Amino acid sequence: MSSTMKPPKGFAPMSCCWSTATMQKRLPFLAWLPDYTWHALKMDFIAGISVGLTVIPQALAYAEVAGLPPQYGLYSAFMGCFVYFFLGTSRDVTLGPTAIMSLLVSFYTFREPAYAVLLAFLSGCIQLGMGFLRLGFLLDFISCPVIKGFTSAAAIIIGFGQIKNLLGLQHISRQFFLQVYYTFRNIGETRVGDAVLGLVCMVLLLVLKLMRDHVPPVHPEMPTGVRLSHGLVWTATTARNALVVSFAALVAYSFQVTGYQPFVLTGKTPEGLPDAHIPPFSVTTANGTISFTEMVQGMGAGLAVVPLMGLLESIAVAKSFASQNNYRIDANQELLAIGLTNILGSLFSSYPVTGSFGRTAVNAQSGVCTPAGGLMTGALVLLSLDYLTSLFYYIPKSALAAVIIMAVVPLFDTKIVGTLWRVKRLDLLPLCVTFLLCFWEVQYGILAGTLVSMLVLLHSVARPKIQVSEGPMLVLQPASGLHFPAIETLREALLSRALETSPPRSAALDCTHICSIDYTVVLGLGELLEDFHKRGATLALIGLQVPVLRVLLSADLKGVLYFCTLEEAEKYLKQEPGTQPYNGSEDSVPEHKIALLKA
């Protein structure tokens, strides 16, 4: 007797395949890790180093945008690298601090690290819950004009907010309009050293960016020396943020040695990673203890704006690069990845993070093959926290301001107004509303822009375009679906063109583009049928799709006539023999439609 018992035929393989597919969906790294190659390892290593050299100076700079000490930028820069390795579905995306997320954090956390860390935890919980409930579709209601309006306003707010550091100005308000006022008022107090160094750093960053954009691709047939020089230029231009910040720190250190310091420096940065601990659910101040409830109330709309905008930015980045590189992402899985990143990151004093467009572009251009590149980026950030924090002391704030300004310039879309003017001018309304109100309060700008977009959408639903054709009988064809707000528009069109003429005319409603109707539409059609009957005219329905036909049969409307084609309706009105309408019972419906109805 065999010692191995065989399972029922087909049972075990099916169970195994189902389990593997489910595991690969929830843990996407299981799909690519078994086929991981040495070539992929080499490319991921290069990409990880490139992104790491980009994120370290950016993290220090973005902490300033968030109104937090510089180390909090680094605390926020590594957890996403490790979590995304296991849960991410895009090989290109890198999670970490971004300019826009840092701006939002500054609005809602009062420059208090405890609030920022708690906001990261609560945002992660909201994002994780949305992922489990598969609520990613809610982001689709934030239209492109709203996003463009917000990002363009954010670019101006962030960029102008760094002018004070670029010029070495002190005690400038963080509220945008007051910031503009006091910056120009105190322009005479500009520190020449900071201003010169900041402008030099901006020029260097611009030159290095232009060099990278114009470096020709490397071909295998090129001589070794040429390929090596291309590699050095590419490395220097890709790591330009780290290169320029290092240059500025070296200049500042040189002045420090001489005993004269013309720059405002970053100052002391605590060494090492903070101990893991639960987020602060209360804060003790000189005036007493602020409870969890009071902290949540203080953050207010930030608990909605921050997680939603974080998801929106990250998924937009992932979809963009997935489209460019011909692969697909799972939006709900991305929600889980970013949600868990924020929850786990909050245990190590991270503020809310999201996908970074700039660093993702560096990752893609570096030839990354899998999310494993993030492991090297995360390791590099951790090493910098352990061994480089003493050097961060000498980084001038004007150099970090230059990094931020150059990073946010691409966020301002100069072409969007012209594009919308050509494509659909009405979309300029939510764009402008969002853009202008974001200078007052970000949440008001996003909310108002979204509401305006929804009103534009609802207007097209409530007032659909109706194509009218004259012939033996009047034909009205709604150009889009027919929903309850639109029934009054349809009623007015039929009454004015058919029943208010002398004599009243019969009409046909072409339902070719209508895929669903609701109860209000059914009632409205019933009233129209009665009006036509009273005036001695006929209203025929043609081209009904199966879901619509099913609803009409269920409603049992009296006197409804529906035909497959306009020709059949015209023959019936002429009382030609052999033409019969489908008059409200399933017995009169064609056989092919009965089969679909019963399917």
VMD Tcl script that draws the C-alpha trace (Angstrom):
set ca {
  {0.00 0.00 0.00}
  {1.39 3.41 -0.92}
  {2.42 5.61 1.99}
  {1.36 8.78 0.12}
  {-2.30 9.59 -0.02}
  {-3.31 11.44 -3.16}
  {-5.89 14.22 -2.72}
  {-9.03 14.25 -4.84}
  {-8.21 15.06 -8.41}
  {-8.11 18.81 -9.05}
  {-8.79 19.77 -5.43}
  {-5.32 20.43 -4.04}
  {-3.91 22.26 -7.08}
  {-6.93 24.58 -7.19}
  {-6.63 25.33 -3.47}
  {-2.89 25.88 -3.79}
  {-3.26 28.20 -6.79}
  {-5.96 30.22 -5.08}
  {-3.82 30.59 -1.96}
  {-0.73 31.61 -3.95}
  {-2.65 34.17 -6.01}
  {-4.15 35.69 -2.87}
  {-0.80 35.86 -1.12}
  {0.83 37.48 -4.16}
  {-1.95 40.06 -4.30}
  {-1.60 40.99 -0.63}
  {2.22 40.66 -0.60}
  {3.26 41.64 -4.15}
  {6.97 40.95 -3.51}
  {6.16 37.22 -3.59}
  {5.35 37.58 -7.30}
  {8.72 39.01 -8.40}
  {11.16 37.81 -5.74}
  {11.44 34.19 -6.99}
  {12.62 35.47 -10.40}
  {15.00 38.10 -9.01}
  {18.27 38.25 -10.96}
  {21.80 39.60 -10.42}
  {21.15 42.22 -13.09}
  {18.06 43.43 -11.23}
  {20.08 43.53 -8.00}
  {22.76 45.71 -9.64}
  {20.21 48.14 -11.12}
  {18.21 48.32 -7.88}
  {21.43 49.02 -5.95}
  {22.34 51.91 -8.25}
  {18.81 53.32 -8.15}
  {18.62 53.00 -4.36}
  {21.88 54.91 -3.90}
  {20.74 57.61 -6.36}
  {17.41 58.12 -4.56}
  {19.16 58.04 -1.17}
  {21.51 60.85 -2.17}
  {18.45 62.80 -3.29}
  {16.21 62.19 -0.30}
  {18.68 63.04 2.49}
  {19.08 66.75 1.65}
  {15.42 66.97 0.62}
  {14.28 65.46 3.93}
  {16.26 68.03 5.89}
  {14.76 70.80 3.74}
  {11.17 69.53 3.85}
  {11.27 69.39 7.65}
  {11.76 73.16 7.50}
  {8.65 73.44 5.27}
  {6.73 71.37 7.84}
  {7.90 73.68 10.62}
  {9.75 70.85 12.38}
  {13.37 70.27 13.45}
  {15.49 68.86 10.58}
  {15.84 65.36 12.04}
  {12.10 64.77 11.60}
  {12.56 64.85 7.84}
  {15.03 61.98 8.10}
  {12.79 60.12 10.57}
  {10.10 60.27 7.87}
  {12.32 59.15 4.99}
  {13.12 55.49 5.66}
  {10.02 53.56 6.78}
  {8.26 53.85 3.42}
  {11.30 52.27 1.72}
  {10.96 49.08 3.76}
  {7.16 48.82 3.83}
  {6.85 49.43 0.09}
  {9.27 46.56 -0.58}
  {6.65 44.15 0.76}
  {3.36 45.84 -0.16}
  {3.99 48.12 -3.15}
  {2.77 47.33 -6.66}
  {4.93 49.88 -8.52}
  {8.62 49.28 -9.08}
  {9.29 53.02 -9.43}
  {7.48 54.70 -6.52}
  {9.38 55.90 -3.45}
  {7.51 56.96 -0.30}
  {8.78 59.71 1.96}
  {8.44 63.40 2.82}
  {7.31 65.67 -0.01}
  {6.92 69.41 -0.42}
  {3.11 69.33 -0.57}
  {2.69 66.96 2.37}
  {5.15 69.04 4.41}
  {3.12 72.16 3.63}
  {-0.09 70.48 4.82}
  {1.64 69.28 7.99}
  {2.73 72.86 8.73}
  {-0.89 74.04 8.44}
  {-2.38 71.51 10.84}
  {0.26 70.71 13.46}
  {1.20 74.16 14.86}
  {4.93 73.37 14.35}
  {4.65 70.83 17.19}
  {6.36 67.44 16.56}
  {3.86 65.62 18.79}
  {0.96 66.80 16.62}
  {2.83 65.85 13.44}
  {3.55 62.32 14.68}
  {-0.04 61.81 15.85}
  {-1.30 63.11 12.49}
  {0.87 60.50 10.74}
  {-0.63 57.74 12.89}
  {-4.24 58.84 12.41}
  {-3.73 59.46 8.68}
  {-2.28 55.96 8.35}
  {-5.29 54.45 10.14}
  {-7.68 56.29 7.80}
  {-5.69 55.27 4.71}
  {-5.43 51.66 5.86}
  {-9.17 51.55 6.53}
  {-9.89 52.96 3.07}
  {-7.67 50.26 1.58}
  {-9.43 47.43 3.40}
  {-12.86 48.86 2.49}
  {-11.71 49.42 -1.12}
  {-12.66 53.09 -1.04}
  {-9.99 54.22 -3.46}
  {-12.71 55.25 -5.91}
  {-13.47 58.28 -3.69}
  {-10.27 59.89 -4.97}
  {-11.77 59.91 -8.46}
  {-14.11 62.71 -7.36}
  {-11.15 65.10 -7.07}
  {-10.77 66.29 -10.64}
  {-7.56 67.16 -12.46}
  {-8.27 70.94 -12.48}
  {-8.64 70.84 -8.69}
  {-5.35 68.96 -8.33}
  {-3.57 71.35 -10.69}
  {-4.98 74.37 -8.88}
  {-3.86 73.01 -5.52}
  {-0.36 71.99 -6.61}
  {0.24 75.31 -8.40}
  {-0.86 77.27 -5.33}
  {1.23 74.99 -3.11}
  {4.29 75.62 -5.28}
  {3.92 79.37 -4.80}
  {3.25 79.07 -1.05}
  {6.20 76.74 -0.48}
  {8.56 78.60 -2.78}
  {7.79 82.04 -1.36}
  {7.96 80.59 2.15}
  {11.65 79.83 1.53}
  {12.54 83.37 0.44}
  {13.11 84.30 4.09}
  {15.70 81.53 4.44}
  {17.23 82.34 1.08}
  {17.76 85.94 2.21}
  {18.57 85.15 5.84}
  {15.53 87.03 7.21}
  {14.36 86.31 10.76}
  {10.98 86.37 12.53}
  {8.79 86.16 9.42}
  {5.18 84.98 9.85}
  {4.23 81.62 8.33}
  {0.76 82.78 7.17}
  {1.09 83.42 3.45}
  {-0.26 86.98 3.15}
  {1.54 88.12 6.31}
  {4.64 86.36 5.01}
  {4.53 88.35 1.79}
  {4.01 91.59 3.69}
  {6.82 91.09 6.24}
  {9.25 89.70 3.67}
  {9.03 92.87 1.57}
  {8.92 95.03 4.68}
  {12.14 93.52 6.06}
  {13.93 93.15 2.73}
  {16.50 95.69 3.93}
  {17.65 93.21 6.61}
  {18.84 90.70 3.98}
  {22.06 88.91 4.93}
  {24.36 89.24 1.94}
  {26.15 85.95 2.62}
  {22.93 83.91 2.71}
  {21.52 85.64 -0.36}
  {24.67 85.10 -2.45}
  {25.10 81.48 -1.38}
  {21.41 80.72 -1.94}
  {21.44 82.17 -5.45}
  {24.66 80.33 -6.30}
  {23.11 77.05 -5.10}
  {20.01 77.67 -7.23}
  {22.14 78.34 -10.31}
  {24.21 75.20 -9.69}
  {21.08 73.08 -9.26}
  {19.62 74.49 -12.48}
  {22.83 73.89 -14.45}
  {23.17 70.33 -13.16}
  {19.52 69.61 -14.00}
  {19.96 70.92 -17.54}
  {23.11 68.82 -17.90}
  {21.24 65.68 -16.84}
  {18.40 66.41 -19.24}
  {20.86 66.73 -22.13}
  {23.22 63.84 -21.37}
  {22.97 61.48 -24.39}
  {22.16 57.83 -23.68}
  {25.06 55.40 -23.28}
  {25.50 52.77 -26.00}
  {27.48 49.52 -25.56}
  {29.61 50.31 -28.63}
  {30.97 53.50 -27.01}
  {34.61 53.41 -25.79}
  {35.07 52.58 -22.12}
  {36.37 56.04 -21.32}
  {33.34 57.71 -22.86}
  {30.96 55.44 -21.00}
  {32.83 56.12 -17.74}
  {32.63 59.89 -18.25}
  {28.91 59.60 -19.03}
  {28.46 57.63 -15.83}
  {30.27 60.25 -13.76}
  {28.24 63.10 -15.27}
  {24.99 61.19 -14.76}
  {25.88 60.42 -11.12}
  {26.82 64.02 -10.36}
  {23.73 65.48 -11.97}
  {21.36 62.92 -10.42}
  {22.79 63.49 -6.93}
  {22.90 67.26 -7.50}
  {20.99 68.06 -4.29}
  {23.51 66.20 -2.15}
  {26.40 67.66 -4.15}
  {25.23 71.28 -3.82}
  {24.32 70.96 -0.13}
  {27.73 69.38 0.57}
  {29.42 72.23 -1.28}
  {27.48 74.81 0.77}
  {28.29 73.01 4.03}
  {31.99 72.95 3.09}
  {31.90 76.71 2.41}
  {30.17 77.34 5.75}
  {32.67 75.13 7.59}
  {35.57 77.03 5.97}
  {34.18 80.29 7.34}
  {33.59 78.67 10.74}
  {37.27 77.75 10.97}
  {38.22 81.39 10.40}
  {35.94 82.48 13.23}
  {33.46 84.35 11.02}
  {30.10 82.88 9.97}
  {28.10 84.85 7.35}
  {25.38 82.19 7.03}
  {22.41 81.02 9.13}
  {23.17 77.35 9.79}
  {20.88 74.36 10.32}
  {22.39 73.77 13.75}
  {22.64 70.67 15.89}
  {20.78 67.59 14.74}
  {20.27 64.74 17.26}
  {22.27 61.65 16.37}
  {20.72 58.24 15.71}
  {17.19 56.91 15.35}
  {14.70 57.66 18.13}
  {13.50 54.76 20.22}
  {10.28 53.16 19.01}
  {7.28 54.32 21.01}
  {3.56 54.75 20.52}
  {2.45 58.12 19.13}
  {1.72 60.82 21.70}
  {-1.98 60.75 22.55}
  {-1.57 63.73 24.88}
  {0.93 66.57 25.30}
  {2.11 68.17 28.51}
  {2.81 71.89 28.28}
  {3.57 74.65 30.76}
  {-0.16 75.41 30.87}
  {-1.25 71.83 31.54}
  {-1.98 68.66 29.59}
  {-3.59 68.71 26.16}
  {-5.79 65.61 25.82}
  {-6.15 63.40 22.76}
  {-9.58 64.86 22.04}
  {-8.22 68.40 22.13}
  {-5.33 67.44 19.85}
  {-7.75 65.93 17.33}
  {-9.97 69.00 17.49}
  {-6.91 71.19 16.95}
  {-5.94 69.33 13.79}
  {-9.52 69.66 12.53}
  {-9.88 69.32 8.77}
  {-6.30 68.06 8.55}
  {-7.57 64.59 9.48}
  {-9.43 64.53 6.16}
  {-7.20 66.67 3.95}
  {-3.83 65.09 4.83}
  {-4.74 61.39 4.30}
  {-6.76 62.11 1.15}
  {-4.12 64.32 -0.45}
  {-1.43 61.83 0.56}
  {-3.30 59.03 -1.19}
  {-4.06 61.21 -4.19}
  {-0.44 62.28 -4.67}
  {0.94 58.76 -4.22}
  {-1.54 57.01 -6.52}
  {-1.20 59.74 -9.15}
  {2.58 59.21 -9.16}
  {2.19 55.41 -9.29}
  {-0.33 55.53 -12.16}
  {1.80 57.99 -14.11}
  {4.94 55.84 -14.05}
  {3.00 52.59 -14.51}
  {1.55 54.06 -17.71}
  {4.98 55.19 -18.93}
  {6.62 51.82 -18.23}
  {3.75 49.51 -19.28}
  {2.69 47.81 -16.07}
  {-0.37 47.98 -13.83}
  {-0.80 48.95 -10.21}
  {-3.46 47.98 -7.67}
  {-4.83 51.25 -6.24}
  {-6.33 49.61 -3.14}
  {-3.06 47.80 -2.43}
  {-1.29 51.17 -2.69}
  {-3.69 52.48 -0.02}
  {-2.62 49.66 2.28}
  {1.07 50.35 1.63}
  {0.94 54.06 2.35}
  {-1.41 53.59 5.32}
  {0.88 51.03 6.98}
  {3.89 53.23 6.22}
  {2.37 56.14 8.12}
  {1.30 53.96 11.05}
  {4.69 52.27 11.46}
  {6.54 55.50 10.70}
  {4.71 57.27 13.53}
  {6.32 54.79 15.93}
  {9.68 56.34 14.95}
  {8.54 60.00 15.03}
  {7.69 60.32 11.33}
  {5.26 62.91 10.05}
  {2.82 61.97 7.20}
  {4.49 60.85 3.97}
  {3.39 60.02 0.44}
  {4.79 59.17 -2.98}
  {7.37 61.63 -4.28}
  {7.19 62.51 -7.98}
  {10.73 63.88 -8.13}
  {12.42 60.95 -6.38}
  {10.26 58.47 -8.27}
  {11.52 60.04 -11.50}
  {15.12 59.61 -10.27}
  {14.32 55.99 -9.42}
  {12.88 55.28 -12.86}
  {15.69 57.05 -14.71}
  {18.23 55.07 -12.69}
  {16.84 51.85 -14.20}
  {15.22 50.41 -11.08}
  {13.78 46.92 -11.66}
  {11.84 46.20 -8.45}
  {10.84 47.87 -5.16}
  {14.01 46.34 -3.68}
  {15.81 49.55 -4.62}
  {14.04 51.15 -1.66}
  {15.95 48.91 0.76}
  {19.21 50.62 -0.20}
  {17.58 54.06 0.07}
  {16.25 53.28 3.54}
  {19.60 51.89 4.66}
  {21.37 55.04 3.42}
  {18.99 57.27 5.42}
  {19.59 55.20 8.56}
  {23.36 55.39 8.06}
  {23.13 59.17 7.70}
  {21.24 59.37 11.00}
  {23.98 57.37 12.71}
  {27.11 58.88 11.20}
  {26.40 62.18 9.39}
  {24.27 64.23 11.78}
  {27.31 66.09 13.13}
  {28.00 67.33 9.59}
  {24.43 68.56 9.14}
  {25.23 71.32 11.65}
  {27.12 73.26 8.97}
  {24.46 73.14 6.25}
  {23.31 76.72 5.55}
  {19.54 77.20 5.57}
  {19.84 79.19 2.34}
  {21.21 76.08 0.59}
  {18.24 74.00 1.80}
  {15.92 76.82 0.68}
  {17.48 76.61 -2.79}
  {16.85 72.85 -2.86}
  {13.19 73.35 -1.93}
  {12.57 76.17 -4.41}
  {14.08 74.20 -7.29}
  {12.07 71.13 -6.26}
  {8.69 72.91 -6.27}
  {9.14 74.93 -9.47}
  {7.94 71.98 -11.66}
  {4.76 71.76 -9.55}
  {3.54 75.05 -11.03}
  {1.90 74.08 -14.31}
  {2.23 77.05 -16.65}
  {0.40 75.32 -19.51}
  {-2.75 74.13 -17.78}
  {-4.75 77.36 -18.32}
  {-4.11 77.32 -22.07}
  {-4.87 73.60 -22.27}
  {-8.21 73.95 -20.45}
  {-9.10 77.00 -22.54}
  {-8.76 74.87 -25.67}
  {-10.30 71.67 -24.29}
  {-13.11 72.78 -21.97}
  {-13.26 76.32 -20.66}
  {-15.73 75.46 -17.90}
  {-12.95 73.45 -16.18}
  {-11.12 76.74 -15.59}
  {-13.72 77.51 -12.89}
  {-12.69 74.76 -10.39}
  {-9.04 75.41 -11.26}
  {-9.26 79.10 -10.39}
  {-11.45 78.58 -7.31}
  {-9.03 76.01 -5.90}
  {-5.94 78.05 -6.77}
  {-7.18 81.29 -5.19}
  {-8.76 79.85 -2.03}
  {-5.69 77.72 -1.23}
  {-3.85 80.95 -0.41}
  {-6.44 81.52 2.32}
  {-6.79 77.98 3.67}
  {-5.77 74.81 1.85}
  {-8.79 72.81 2.96}
  {-11.17 75.51 1.75}
  {-9.48 75.59 -1.64}
  {-9.67 71.81 -2.12}
  {-13.23 71.59 -0.78}
  {-14.52 74.52 -2.84}
  {-12.81 73.29 -6.00}
  {-14.21 69.79 -5.53}
  {-17.72 71.18 -4.95}
  {-17.49 73.32 -8.08}
  {-16.31 70.27 -10.07}
  {-19.25 68.28 -8.71}
  {-21.67 71.06 -9.66}
  {-20.26 71.11 -13.19}
  {-20.69 67.34 -13.35}
  {-24.23 67.47 -11.93}
  {-25.18 70.22 -14.37}
  {-24.28 67.97 -17.29}
  {-26.33 65.17 -15.72}
  {-29.31 67.42 -15.00}
  {-29.19 69.19 -18.38}
  {-28.04 66.60 -20.91}
  {-27.72 67.61 -24.54}
  {-30.69 66.32 -26.54}
  {-30.28 65.79 -30.26}
  {-33.48 66.50 -32.20}
  {-34.14 65.02 -35.65}
  {-37.03 66.01 -37.90}
  {-38.62 63.45 -40.19}
  {-41.84 61.46 -40.53}
  {-41.84 61.64 -36.77}
  {-39.97 63.79 -34.27}
  {-36.98 61.95 -32.75}
  {-35.25 63.07 -29.53}
  {-32.02 61.39 -28.52}
  {-30.35 62.24 -25.16}
  {-26.60 62.38 -25.81}
  {-25.82 60.76 -22.45}
  {-27.58 58.82 -19.70}
  {-30.99 59.74 -18.33}
  {-31.14 60.27 -14.57}
  {-33.77 61.83 -12.34}
  {-32.48 65.45 -12.49}
  {-32.76 65.33 -16.29}
  {-36.38 64.23 -16.61}
  {-37.69 67.81 -16.43}
  {-35.39 68.89 -19.27}
  {-36.61 65.97 -21.37}
  {-40.23 66.80 -20.54}
  {-39.81 70.44 -21.60}
  {-38.16 69.40 -24.86}
  {-40.97 66.97 -25.75}
  {-43.77 69.35 -24.76}
  {-42.35 72.33 -26.65}
  {-41.53 70.43 -29.85}
  {-44.34 67.87 -29.99}
  {-47.40 68.67 -27.87}
  {-47.45 72.48 -27.97}
  {-47.47 72.53 -31.76}
  {-50.64 72.53 -33.81}
  {-51.56 69.81 -34.45}
  {-49.68 67.77 -31.79}
  {-47.01 65.49 -33.22}
  {-46.04 61.95 -32.38}
  {-42.48 61.54 -31.16}
  {-39.88 58.85 -30.59}
  {-37.41 58.82 -27.72}
  {-34.17 57.21 -28.90}
  {-32.77 55.40 -25.84}
  {-29.62 54.08 -27.50}
  {-27.31 55.97 -25.08}
  {-29.39 55.28 -21.97}
  {-28.02 52.31 -20.01}
  {-29.98 52.75 -16.76}
  {-32.98 54.65 -15.38}
  {-34.35 55.21 -11.89}
  {-37.83 55.37 -10.39}
  {-38.17 59.14 -10.89}
  {-37.44 58.73 -14.59}
  {-40.04 55.94 -14.81}
  {-42.65 58.22 -13.21}
  {-41.71 61.04 -15.57}
  {-42.04 58.78 -18.61}
  {-45.44 57.65 -17.32}
  {-46.63 61.25 -17.09}
  {-45.35 61.98 -20.59}
  {-47.19 58.94 -21.97}
  {-50.41 60.21 -20.39}
  {-49.88 63.70 -21.84}
  {-49.31 62.30 -25.32}
  {-52.37 60.05 -25.02}
  {-54.60 62.95 -23.94}
  {-53.49 65.01 -26.95}
  {-54.05 62.14 -29.37}
  {-50.37 61.64 -30.13}
  {-47.96 58.75 -29.65}
  {-44.68 58.58 -27.74}
  {-42.59 55.58 -28.77}
  {-39.38 54.34 -27.16}
  {-36.75 52.88 -29.45}
  {-33.36 51.23 -29.01}
  {-33.94 50.16 -25.41}
  {-31.04 48.40 -23.71}
  {-31.79 45.34 -21.62}
  {-31.38 46.95 -18.14}
  {-33.73 49.77 -19.13}
  {-36.23 47.35 -20.65}
  {-36.17 45.28 -17.47}
  {-37.03 48.33 -15.34}
  {-39.86 49.37 -17.67}
  {-41.37 45.88 -17.65}
  {-41.18 45.83 -13.84}
  {-42.90 49.22 -13.63}
  {-45.80 48.01 -15.81}
  {-46.37 51.40 -17.45}
  {-49.68 51.80 -19.26}
  {-49.64 52.62 -22.95}
  {-45.89 52.36 -23.42}
  {-44.76 51.38 -26.92}
  {-41.18 50.35 -27.59}
  {-39.53 49.27 -30.80}
  {-36.14 47.94 -31.81}
  {-35.63 50.54 -34.56}
  {-36.98 53.87 -35.72}
  {-38.19 52.27 -38.96}
  {-40.46 49.90 -36.99}
  {-41.93 52.83 -35.06}
  {-42.62 54.78 -38.26}
  {-44.27 51.74 -39.88}
  {-46.49 51.27 -36.84}
  {-47.61 54.91 -36.91}
  {-48.48 54.50 -40.59}
  {-50.45 51.39 -39.57}
  {-48.58 49.18 -42.00}
  {-49.58 45.53 -41.60}
  {-47.20 43.16 -39.84}
  {-45.68 45.75 -37.51}
  {-46.54 45.40 -33.83}
  {-45.13 47.28 -30.86}
  {-43.78 45.57 -27.74}
  {-46.58 46.78 -25.52}
  {-45.59 46.29 -21.94}
  {-45.63 42.53 -21.39}
  {-42.76 40.08 -21.58}
  {-44.72 38.03 -24.16}
  {-44.26 40.83 -26.69}
  {-40.52 41.17 -26.20}
  {-38.26 39.69 -28.92}
  {-36.78 36.31 -28.05}
  {-33.17 37.51 -27.94}
  {-34.12 40.17 -25.37}
  {-36.13 37.65 -23.30}
  {-32.99 35.49 -23.09}
  {-31.00 38.47 -21.83}
  {-33.71 39.43 -19.35}
  {-33.71 35.95 -17.84}
  {-29.90 35.65 -17.80}
}
mol new
graphics top color blue
foreach p $ca { graphics top sphere $p radius 0.5 }
foreach p [lrange $ca 0 end-1] q [lrange $ca 1 end] { graphics top cylinder $p $q radius 0.2 }
display resetview
